[in-house]
Amino acid sequence: MVVGEPEVYTVVREVNDHGAATVRGDNGSTYHVAAYADEMLRAYLADLRAGDRVRMDLVRAGVRANVWKVSALYSGEPITESNR
């Protein structure tokens, strides 16, 4: 990874009614997203579908093992199945 470059994640499971989603990093690791720095980030991710790719930063959400918070999204068109 280049310093300062956002990670790219693929949506595995779309945001559900509780605001949780599952994404996979390009390194193959799976992340369970359950928190967002603000409502705009949650709404943006909720618009994506399984298979779509997005540039964002994740940080641990509390002390639970594999629960993550979206801390930033990066500008530019989301990477979707239709524009790969």
N, C-alpha and C positions, 0 to 999 in steps of 0.2 A: 504494500500500500504506500502511496506517495503521501507524505505529510501534508495536511491541509485538504486532501481530497476526501469528499464524503464517500461513505460506503454505499454500495448498491445492493438492495434487497429485493427478493421476489416474494410477492404475496402468495402464501400457501393456503391460508384460510382467511376469508374476508372478515372485516369488522362485524362482530355480532351485536345483538341487542344490548349487551353489557359493555360494549366498547372494546372488547378484546379481539385481537387478531394474531395470526401466526405468520411470520416471515422467515425466509431463509437467506442467509448471506451467501455471497459468491464463494466463500470458503467451505460451504456445506453445512455450517452451523445453523440450527433452528432457534428462533427467538419468539417468545410469547409476549406480545405487546399488550399491556393492560393499563398504561397511563400515558398521558400526553402533557406537554408543557402548557398547552392552551387548547381551547375548543377548536380553533382553526386547524390545528394539526390533526385532531381526531376526525374532523369533517373531511379533510383532504384525503386521509387514508381510507375513510369509509366509502369514498367514491371509486376506489380502485377495486379491481376484480382479481380473482385467483389467476396467477400467471403474469400479472402486471408487475413491472419493476419500478422501483422508486429510489431516489437518492436521499438519504437521511442519516441522522445521527441517533444512536440509541445509548442510553445510560441505564444502569441498574435501577430498578424501582424498589427501593427498600432493601430488605435483607433476604428476601425469598430467592431461591436458587436461580430460576430461569424466568424471571418476570422483568420486563423492560419498559422503559419510558421513552417515547419519541421526544427528543430535545430540540431537533431542528430538521427542517426540510429544505431542500435546495432548489433554487429556481431552475426553470427549464421544463420542457414538456415531460410528463411521466413517460416511462418506457413501457408501452403497452404491447400486447400481442399484435395489434394492427400496424404499429410503426417501428417494428424491429428491423 
